[in-house]
Amino acid sequence: MFAPGTILYFTPFYFENGSPPNFPLDTYVYGEQVDTMNYSLLTEIYKVENKDYIKLGRLSENEFNALRECLIKSSKVKRKIKKLLSKII
């Protein structure tokens, strides 16, 4: 579930048509919103796949690395996040 590059949709988000997004257009990640969450807390809150969250897909290795590099270089991402992202090989 929590492998790097896995794209998850969490039910608290609202989309106008009521269904999960399929990202037909450009998708944006806002650096100031990137944060960490304790793994045990995350698995406690989101226990049931297809109820609490839906796996939408997986980024290719190139897409994931490009996103990671972009976040590391962003002035909007917290230093602790940049350090964590730098450790991912």
Secondary structure, 3 states (H helix, E strand, C coil): CCCCCEEEEECCCCCCCCCCCCCCCCCCCCHHHCCCCCHHHHHHHCCCECCCEEEEEECCHHHHHHHHHHHHHCCCCCHHHHHHHHHCC
